[in-house]
């Protein structure tokens, strides 16, 4: 068996198997991530068959993230997962590594020194269940010169994706906050980059009002995003799913 970089022709297999597992697969996210970090997607091959996948991205010399770690059902409990995960760890050697785990898988990661730190919770909002508050912000659509300024290649790819809907708060010819939505599960997921609650609310409703009534909008929240925590409370959103953010070490 051997691990190799995922080829373009194998990417559809990754999407297929994550959906087969029942994961809330974010195709827009995965495609954008693959476009911006193609050398950080890996596939495990055994006897010319795909056994599993893992993504191990080194965002900097000190920080990396492991995701999409999957071994196909017929190959489980045979050591393939350990082999693949250890390849990802070696890829990110000397980094602080983060990953998101479902509750019943944490014990596997703890064997490698990972500890649980906080929840990563996805909440859902039913369109029409709350009304948009009055706002005086100038909400604008995508404008390349301003919208892409200072963003990394992954975020640029997400925003440029054909089905992405982008909105931003513009002040004095500058973007102070932005948000975008993309297809997710049975509705849309909304990603918001803002440190201001009022701007967050304005962006959320600017996107939501373009969805049909009774459709579902999802927002992923952690304690690292306090304005989103407040948004969820304000709109009384219900919990859809929960993961646990784990790190192998905390940088000082």
C-alpha positions in Angstrom: 0.0 0.0 0.0 1.1 3.6 -0.6 -0.1 7.1 -0.2 -0.1 9.4 -3.1 -1.3 12.9 -4.0 -4.9 12.9 -5.1 -5.3 13.3 -8.9 -8.0 15.3 -10.5 -9.5 12.2 -11.9 -9.9 10.8 -8.3 -11.5 13.9 -6.8 -15.0 12.8 -7.8 -14.4 9.6 -5.9 -13.7 11.7 -2.8 -17.0 13.5 -3.2 -18.8 10.3 -3.8 -17.5 8.5 -0.7 -18.0 11.4 1.7 -21.6 11.6 0.5 -22.0 7.9 0.8 -20.9 8.2 4.5 -23.7 10.6 5.1 -21.3 13.5 5.8 -22.6 17.0 5.4 -20.2 17.4 2.4 -19.5 20.9 1.3 -18.7 20.4 -2.3 -18.0 24.1 -2.9 -15.6 24.1 0.0 -13.8 20.9 -1.1 -13.5 22.0 -4.7 -12.1 25.4 -3.7 -9.7 23.8 -1.2 -8.5 21.4 -3.9 -8.0 24.3 -6.3 -5.9 26.3 -3.8 -4.1 23.3 -2.2 -3.9 20.5 -4.7 -0.8 19.0 -3.2 -2.3 18.6 0.2 -5.0 16.1 -0.8 -4.0 12.4 -0.4 -5.3 9.0 -1.3 -4.3 5.6 0.1 -4.0 2.9 -2.6 -3.8 -0.9 -1.8 -3.7 -3.5 -4.6 -4.6 -0.8 -7.1 -7.8 0.1 -5.2 -8.7 3.3 -3.4 -8.7 2.6 0.3 -9.1 6.1 1.9 -8.5 9.8 1.8 -7.1 12.6 3.9 -6.4 16.3 3.5 -3.4 17.7 5.4 -2.9 21.4 4.8 0.1 23.3 6.0 -1.2 26.8 6.3 2.1 28.1 7.6 5.3 26.8 9.1 3.6 26.5 12.5 0.0 25.6 11.7 -1.8 22.8 9.8 -5.2 21.3 9.6 -6.3 17.7 8.9 -9.7 17.0 7.4 -11.7 14.6 5.1 -10.0 11.7 6.8 -11.9 8.7 5.5 -11.3 4.9 5.1 -13.8 3.1 2.9 -16.0 0.7 4.9 -14.7 -2.5 3.4 -11.1 -1.6 4.4 -11.7 -0.6 8.0 -10.1 -2.3 11.1 -7.1 -3.4 9.1 -4.6 -0.7 10.0 -5.2 1.4 6.9 -6.6 4.3 8.9 -3.5 4.4 11.2 -1.2 4.3 8.2 -3.0 7.1 6.4 -3.4 9.3 9.5 0.3 9.0 10.4 1.1 10.1 6.8 -0.9 13.2 7.5 0.9 13.8 10.8 4.3 13.4 9.1 3.2 15.8 6.4 2.5 18.4 9.1 5.5 17.6 11.3 6.4 20.3 13.8 3.1 22.1 13.3 0.3 22.8 15.7 -2.3 20.6 14.1 -6.1 21.1 14.3 -8.9 18.8 13.3 -12.6 18.5 13.9 -13.8 15.2 15.3 -17.2 13.5 15.8 -17.7 12.6 19.4 -17.1 8.8 19.1 -13.8 9.2 17.2 -12.0 11.4 19.7 -10.3 8.4 21.4 -8.4 7.6 18.2 -6.9 11.1 18.0 -6.1 11.3 21.7 -3.7 8.4 21.1 -1.6 10.9 19.1 -1.7 13.6 21.7 -4.7 15.5 20.5 -6.9 17.2 23.1 -10.5 18.5 22.8 -10.9 22.3 23.2 -14.3 23.5 22.0 -17.3 22.6 20.0 -17.8 23.4 16.3 -21.6 23.6 16.0 -23.7 24.1 12.9 -27.0 25.8 13.4 -30.0 26.1 11.1 -32.4 28.9 10.4 -35.7 28.5 8.6 -36.2 31.4 6.2 -39.2 33.5 7.2 -39.0 32.6 10.9 -37.6 36.0 11.8 -37.9 39.4 10.2 -35.0 41.6 9.0 -34.3 44.5 11.3 -33.9 48.0 9.9 -30.4 48.7 8.7 -28.6 51.7 7.2 -25.6 49.8 6.0 -24.6 49.9 2.3 -24.7 46.2 1.3 -23.1 45.6 -2.0 -22.6 42.6 -4.4 -19.3 41.2 -5.6 -16.9 43.8 -6.8 -13.5 42.2 -7.7 -11.1 45.0 -6.9 -12.5 45.4 -3.3 -14.0 42.0 -2.6 -10.8 39.9 -3.1 -8.4 42.4 -1.5 -6.2 40.6 1.1 -7.8 37.2 0.8 -6.0 33.9 0.4 -6.5 31.7 -2.7 -8.9 29.4 -1.0 -11.2 32.3 0.0 -11.0 33.8 -3.4 -12.0 30.5 -5.0 -14.9 30.2 -2.6 -16.2 33.6 -3.5 -15.7 33.1 -7.2 -17.4 29.8 -7.3 -20.3 29.9 -9.9 -23.1 29.2 -7.4 -21.7 31.4 -4.5 -23.8 34.5 -3.6 -21.6 37.2 -2.1 -22.5 40.3 -0.1 -20.4 42.9 1.7 -20.7 46.0 3.8 -19.0 49.0 2.1 -17.8 52.1 3.9 -15.7 54.8 2.3 -14.7 52.6 -0.6 -13.6 49.8 1.7 -15.1 46.4 2.6 -15.6 46.2 6.4 -17.4 42.9 6.5 -18.4 40.3 4.0 -20.5 37.1 3.7 -21.3 34.5 1.2 -23.7 31.5 0.8 -23.3 28.2 -1.0 -25.3 25.0 -1.4 -25.3 22.8 1.6 -27.4 19.7 2.6 -31.0 20.7 1.9 -30.4 24.5 1.8 -27.5 26.9 2.0 -24.6 27.5 4.3 -23.6 31.1 5.1 -20.1 32.1 5.9 -19.6 35.5 7.6 -16.4 37.5 8.1 -17.2 40.3 10.5 -16.4 41.6 14.0 -19.5 43.8 14.2 -22.8 42.2 15.2 -24.9 44.8 13.4 -23.0 44.3 10.2 -23.3 40.5 10.7 -27.1 40.7 11.0 -27.3 43.0 7.9 -25.2 40.6 5.8 -27.1 37.5 7.1 -30.5 38.9 6.1 -29.1 40.3 2.8 -28.3 36.7 1.8 -31.4 35.1 3.4 -33.9 37.3 1.7 -32.8 35.9 -1.6 -33.8 32.4 -0.5 -37.4 31.0 -0.7 -39.5 31.0 2.4 -39.2 27.9 4.5 -35.8 27.0 3.0 -32.9 26.4 5.4 -29.8 28.5 6.0 -26.9 27.0 8.1 -24.2 28.8 10.0 -21.1 27.2 11.6 -20.2 28.6 15.0 -17.3 28.3 17.5 -16.3 30.3 20.5 -13.7 31.9 18.2 -16.5 33.8 16.5 -18.4 35.7 19.2 -20.5 37.7 16.8 -21.9 34.5 15.3 -22.6 33.2 18.8 -24.7 36.3 19.3 -26.4 35.9 15.9 -27.5 32.4 16.7 -28.9 33.4 20.1 -30.7 36.5 18.6 -32.4 34.4 15.9 -33.0 31.4 18.2 -31.4 29.0 15.7 -31.6 25.3 16.3 -28.7 22.9 16.4 -28.1 20.8 13.3 -24.8 19.0 14.0 -21.8 19.2 16.3 -18.1 18.4 16.0 -15.2 18.9 18.5 -12.1 21.0 17.6 -9.0 19.2 18.7 -5.3 20.3 18.7 -2.1 18.3 19.2 -0.5 21.2 21.0 -1.2 24.8 21.9 1.3 27.4 20.7 2.6 29.9 23.2 
